[in-house]
Amino acid sequence: MEELRKIPGVDTFLNLIDIKNLIAGSNSNLVKYCIREVLKELKEEIKAGEKLPEQEIILSRIRQKKLSLTQKNLRKVINATGIINHTNLGRVPFGEAFLREVMEQLRGYNNLEFDLAVGKRGSRNSHTASLLKYLTGAEDVLVVNNNAAAIMLILRAFAKDKEVIVSRGELIEIGGSFRIPDILAASDCNMVEVGTTNKTKVSDYQNAINDKTSILLKAHRSNYAIVGFTEEVSLKELVAIGKKNRIPVVYDMGSGLLDQTTFNGFKNEPDVKQCLKTGVDLLCFSGDKLLGGPQAGIIAGKKALIARLKKDPMLRALRVDKINIAFLETICSYYLNNQELNRKNLLFKTLNQSPKELELKALNLQQKLLELGIKTEVLNSKGQFGGGALPGEEIKSTSLYLSFTIGSNKKRSTMAEKMHNDLLQHKTPLLSILKKGMVYFDMLTLIEEDADIIARIIGETHENIIL
C-alpha cells in the first residue's frame, strides 16, 4: 500500500531533535523500543484503512508510550464514590498504621518457610493457621491465593470426575463473568442442579444423591438477594443431609464475616464461627471483603479434610506468598482487640463513622473549596459496602455536590462530565460520582487526612474547566 510506504524508519526518528532530547533524559534502548511499537501500531491502523498522521502526532505518541512505561501504572486513587469495598479500586482500603506494621515484617528476610524453633525448614501454612483457628473455631485452616482458588482446590481434591449437588438458586456469578458452574467444570466435576431459582427443598437434595455424589455444595448469595415466594435449605439442614448420607458438605461463604459485632449492618450476614458450629465439613471465604485484609482464600473446617488439601499437588500453584501472609496475619491479629480493629483496620474505621463525623468532614472540605472560589452544597447520601457483599444494604452518608450554573442545561451537563473525567486524569486521580449533570463527592470513603490534597485536585481541575 502507498500509505504504508510513507511510514518513516526508526533511524529517521532517531535523528530528530525531539527524540534526541527524549534519549538524553532516558536511555536509547527504551526510546528505540517505543518508536518501534508506535510504528507497528501505525502499520496496523493503516491496514485498517486509516491515514498516516502528522509527524508531531507520531512524536507525541512516542513520548506517551515512553511515559506509560516509566510511570507506574498502579497508582493511588482517591475514592469519592461512597462504595467502600470498591472492586475496581483494589477492594478494601489499607490504613497507614496497618501498612507500617506489615512493612516491618517484610523488610529484608523473614521466616516464610523456616521453623525458628528447630532451626529447620518449615511450612508457610503455619503462620496464620493458629490465629485463624482461634478466630473461627475451626479444627484446622488453610490459606490459598483467593476464594475461587479455595473452592477449586476443594472440588478437585474431593470431587474430581464425581458429582457435586448444588441448588439452582446458588449458581452465582462472582464477578468478571466468573461463575460457580465454570469453577465446577474447571475442577473436573459433574454439576447436579437441584430445585428451582427461587425454591429448593430438602427433598431435592435427598432425591439427587447417588453413589457418584461426592459433595453437597452450598454457596452464599453474597452479591444479590432473592425475595418473595422463596425457600432454601439452611446450612444446618444441609449438614444433616450430609451426615445421614455420609457425604461432605462444603459452604462457599464468599464474603467471610468473622465477627457480627464489628458493624451493626452485618446482622443478616452469616458468621464464620456460627457456620462452623453447624458441623459443616469445610467452608471457604475471602480475605479482602468483610475480613478487611488482602486477597486470599481461607479454607476452614475438619482437620482430616484440610490435611488432604495440604497434600494435594494443586496447592503449590495456589499458595500465598510472604506479602499476603504478612498482611493476613496482621489484619487477623486486630480481631483479638476491638479497639485495634476499629483503629487500624481501615474497613471498620470507615464503616463505623458517625453521621456527625461525616457531616464535619463535608463541611471541612466545603470550606477549603470555598476558599478556592468553588461553591458546593452538602446533602445526605447513601453509600454501599460493595465488593459483592451486603446486597441491597445502604449506609447513611453525607456528600458534597458541585453543579455548574452557567450556560444551558446541555452545557452544564457537558462541563460536569468533563470535570468527572478530568479528575481521573489528574496526577493523583480522584473518582467522583457523575449524576444528572452534577459531580458528587461522598464523604464515606474519603479520608480526613486527604482533605487538603482533595481540595487542591478539585480546585485545579475546576479552574481548567471554567477557563
FILO-103303 format. One record per residue (C-alpha): x, y, z. Coordinates in steps of 0.5 Angstrom, whole numbers, plus 500, padded with zeros to 3 digits. Example, Ala and Ser with C-alpha at 12.3 -4.5 7.8 and 13.67 -1.06 7.14 Angstrom:
{{525,491,516}},
{{527,498,514}},
! end
This chain:
{{500,500,500}},
{{502,507,498}},
{{501,510,505}},
{{505,504,509}},
{{511,506,505}},
{{510,513,508}},
{{512,511,515}},
{{519,513,517}},
{{524,509,519}},
{{527,508,526}},
{{533,512,524}},
{{529,518,521}},
{{526,519,528}},
{{533,518,532}},
{{536,524,528}},
{{530,528,530}},
{{532,533,536}},
{{526,532,540}},
{{528,524,540}},
{{535,526,542}},
{{532,530,548}},
{{528,524,550}},
{{534,520,550}},
{{538,525,554}},
{{533,524,559}},
{{532,517,559}},
{{536,511,555}},
{{537,510,548}},
{{534,503,548}},
{{528,505,551}},
{{526,510,546}},
{{528,506,541}},
{{523,501,543}},
{{518,506,544}},
{{519,508,537}},
{{518,501,534}},
{{512,500,538}},
{{509,506,535}},
{{511,504,528}},
{{508,497,529}},
{{501,501,531}},
{{501,506,525}},
{{502,500,520}},
{{496,496,523}},
{{492,503,523}},
{{494,504,516}},
{{492,497,514}},
{{485,498,517}},
{{484,504,513}},
{{487,510,517}},
{{492,515,514}},
{{499,516,517}},
{{498,522,522}},
{{503,528,522}},
{{510,528,525}},
{{508,532,531}},
{{503,527,533}},
{{507,521,532}},
{{512,524,536}},
{{507,525,542}},
{{505,518,541}},
{{512,516,542}},
{{513,521,548}},
{{507,518,551}},
{{509,511,550}},
{{515,512,554}},
{{511,516,559}},
{{507,510,560}},
{{513,505,561}},
{{517,510,566}},
{{511,512,570}},
{{508,507,575}},
{{501,504,572}},
{{498,502,579}},
{{497,509,583}},
{{494,512,589}},
{{486,513,587}},
{{482,518,592}},
{{475,514,592}},
{{470,519,593}},
{{464,514,591}},
{{462,512,598}},
{{463,505,596}},
{{468,502,601}},
{{470,496,598}},
{{471,498,591}},
{{473,492,587}},
{{476,496,581}},
{{480,500,586}},
{{483,495,590}},
{{477,493,594}},
{{478,494,602}},
{{483,500,604}},
{{489,500,608}},
{{491,505,613}},
{{498,508,615}},
{{499,504,622}},
{{497,497,619}},
{{502,498,613}},
{{507,501,617}},
{{507,494,622}},
{{507,490,616}},
{{513,493,612}},
{{517,492,619}},
{{515,484,618}},
{{517,485,610}},
{{523,489,610}},
{{529,484,609}},
{{529,477,610}},
{{523,473,614}},
{{522,466,616}},
{{517,464,611}},
{{519,457,611}},
{{524,457,616}},
{{522,454,623}},
{{526,458,628}},
{{524,453,634}},
{{528,448,631}},
{{533,451,626}},
{{530,447,620}},
{{525,448,614}},
{{518,450,616}},
{{512,451,613}},
{{509,457,610}},
{{502,455,612}},
{{503,455,619}},
{{504,463,620}},
{{496,464,620}},
{{494,458,622}},
{{494,458,630}},
{{491,465,630}},
{{485,463,625}},
{{483,457,628}},
{{482,461,635}},
{{478,467,631}},
{{474,462,627}},
{{473,456,632}},
{{476,451,626}},
{{480,445,627}},
{{484,447,622}},
{{485,453,617}},
{{489,453,610}},
{{490,459,606}},
{{491,460,599}},
{{491,466,594}},
{{484,467,593}},
{{477,465,595}},
{{476,462,588}},
{{482,458,588}},
{{480,455,595}},
{{473,453,592}},
{{477,450,586}},
{{482,446,591}},
{{477,443,595}},
{{473,441,589}},
{{479,438,585}},
{{481,434,592}},
{{474,431,594}},
{{470,431,587}},
{{474,430,581}},
{{470,426,576}},
{{465,426,581}},
{{458,429,582}},
{{457,436,586}},
{{450,437,588}},
{{448,445,588}},
{{442,449,589}},
{{440,453,582}},
{{439,459,587}},
{{446,459,589}},
{{449,458,582}},
{{452,465,583}},
{{457,470,579}},
{{462,472,583}},
{{464,478,578}},
{{468,479,572}},
{{464,473,569}},
{{467,468,574}},
{{461,463,575}},
{{460,457,580}},
{{459,453,574}},
{{465,455,571}},
{{469,453,577}},
{{466,447,578}},
{{467,445,570}},
{{475,447,571}},
{{475,443,577}},
{{473,437,573}},
{{467,436,577}},
{{460,434,575}},
{{455,439,577}},
{{448,437,579}},
{{443,442,580}},
{{437,441,584}},
{{431,446,586}},
{{429,452,582}},
{{432,459,582}},
{{427,461,588}},
{{426,455,591}},
{{430,449,594}},
{{428,444,599}},
{{431,438,603}},
{{428,433,599}},
{{431,436,592}},
{{438,434,595}},
{{436,428,598}},
{{433,425,591}},
{{439,427,588}},
{{444,423,592}},
{{447,417,589}},
{{453,413,589}},
{{457,418,585}},
{{455,424,590}},
{{462,427,593}},
{{460,434,596}},
{{454,438,598}},
{{456,445,596}},
{{452,451,599}},
{{454,458,596}},
{{452,464,600}},
{{449,469,595}},
{{453,475,598}},
{{452,480,592}},
{{445,479,591}},
{{438,477,594}},
{{432,473,593}},
{{426,476,596}},
{{418,474,595}},
{{416,467,594}},
{{422,463,596}},
{{425,457,600}},
{{432,455,601}},
{{435,449,605}},
{{439,452,611}},
{{446,450,612}},
{{444,447,619}},
{{439,442,615}},
{{444,441,609}},
{{449,439,614}},
{{444,434,617}},
{{443,431,610}},
{{451,430,609}},
{{451,427,616}},
{{446,422,614}},
{{449,420,607}},
{{456,421,610}},
{{457,426,604}},
{{462,432,606}},
{{458,439,606}},
{{462,445,603}},
{{460,452,604}},
{{463,458,600}},
{{461,464,604}},
{{464,469,600}},
{{465,475,604}},
{{467,472,610}},
{{465,476,616}},
{{469,474,622}},
{{465,477,628}},
{{458,480,628}},
{{460,486,633}},
{{465,489,628}},
{{459,493,625}},
{{451,493,626}},
{{450,493,619}},
{{452,486,619}},
{{446,483,622}},
{{444,479,616}},
{{451,476,614}},
{{453,469,616}},
{{458,469,621}},
{{464,464,620}},
{{464,462,627}},
{{457,460,628}},
{{457,457,621}},
{{462,452,623}},
{{458,451,629}},
{{453,447,625}},
{{458,442,624}},
{{460,444,616}},
{{466,440,614}},
{{469,445,610}},
{{468,453,609}},
{{472,458,605}},
{{471,465,605}},
{{475,472,602}},
{{481,476,606}},
{{479,482,602}},
{{472,483,603}},
{{469,483,610}},
{{475,481,614}},
{{478,487,611}},
{{485,484,609}},
{{489,482,603}},
{{487,478,597}},
{{486,471,600}},
{{482,465,600}},
{{481,462,607}},
{{479,455,608}},
{{477,453,615}},
{{474,446,618}},
{{475,439,619}},
{{483,437,621}},
{{483,431,617}},
{{480,434,610}},
{{485,440,611}},
{{490,435,612}},
{{488,432,605}},
{{488,439,602}},
{{495,440,604}},
{{498,434,601}},
{{494,436,594}},
{{499,438,588}},
{{495,443,586}},
{{496,447,593}},
{{503,449,590}},
{{500,453,585}},
{{495,456,589}},
{{499,458,595}},
{{500,465,598}},
{{507,469,598}},
{{510,472,604}},
{{507,479,603}},
{{500,476,603}},
{{501,472,609}},
{{504,478,613}},
{{498,482,611}},
{{493,477,613}},
{{497,475,620}},
{{497,483,622}},
{{490,484,620}},
{{487,478,624}},
{{491,480,630}},
{{487,486,630}},
{{481,482,632}},
{{484,480,638}},
{{482,487,641}},
{{476,491,638}},
{{480,498,640}},
{{485,496,635}},
{{481,493,630}},
{{477,500,629}},
{{483,504,630}},
{{488,500,625}},
{{483,496,620}},
{{481,502,616}},
{{475,498,613}},
{{472,498,620}},
{{474,505,622}},
{{471,507,615}},
{{464,503,617}},
{{464,506,624}},
{{464,513,622}},
{{458,517,626}},
{{453,522,622}},
{{457,528,626}},
{{464,526,623}},
{{461,525,616}},
{{458,532,617}},
{{464,535,620}},
{{468,532,614}},
{{464,535,609}},
{{464,542,612}},
{{471,542,613}},
{{472,540,605}},
{{467,545,603}},
{{470,551,607}},
{{477,549,603}},
{{474,549,597}},
{{470,556,598}},
{{477,559,600}},
{{479,557,593}},
{{472,560,590}},
{{469,554,589}},
{{461,553,592}},
{{459,547,594}},
{{452,544,597}},
{{452,539,603}},
{{447,534,603}},
{{445,527,606}},
{{447,521,601}},
{{447,513,602}},
{{454,509,601}},
{{455,502,600}},
{{459,497,602}},
{{461,494,595}},
{{465,488,593}},
{{460,483,592}},
{{458,484,599}},
{{451,486,603}},
{{447,487,597}},
{{441,492,598}},
{{444,495,604}},
{{445,502,604}},
{{450,506,609}},
{{448,513,611}},
{{453,518,609}},
{{454,525,607}},
{{456,528,600}},
{{458,535,597}},
{{456,536,590}},
{{458,541,585}},
{{454,544,580}},
{{456,549,574}},
{{451,555,574}},
{{453,558,567}},
{{450,556,560}},
{{445,552,558}},
{{443,545,561}},
{{447,541,556}},
{{453,546,557}},
{{453,545,565}},
{{452,537,564}},
{{458,537,559}},
{{462,541,564}},
{{460,536,569}},
{{462,530,565}},
{{469,534,563}},
{{470,535,571}},
{{469,528,573}},
{{473,525,567}},
{{479,531,568}},
{{479,529,576}},
{{481,522,574}},
{{487,525,569}},
{{490,528,575}},
{{497,526,577}},
{{493,524,584}},
{{487,521,581}},
{{480,522,584}},
{{474,518,583}},
{{467,522,584}},
{{460,521,582}},
{{457,524,576}},
{{450,524,576}},
{{444,528,573}},
{{449,534,571}},
{{453,534,578}},
{{459,532,581}},
{{459,529,588}},
{{464,527,593}},
{{462,522,598}},
{{465,523,605}},
{{464,516,607}},
{{470,514,603}},
{{474,520,604}},
{{480,520,609}},
{{480,526,613}},
{{488,527,613}},
{{487,528,605}},
{{482,534,605}},
{{488,539,603}},
{{490,535,597}},
{{483,533,595}},
{{481,541,595}},
{{487,542,591}},
{{486,537,586}},
{{478,539,585}},
{{481,547,585}},
{{486,545,580}},
{{481,541,575}},
{{475,546,576}},
{{480,552,574}},
{{481,549,568}},
{{474,547,566}},
{{472,554,568}},
{{478,557,563}},
! end
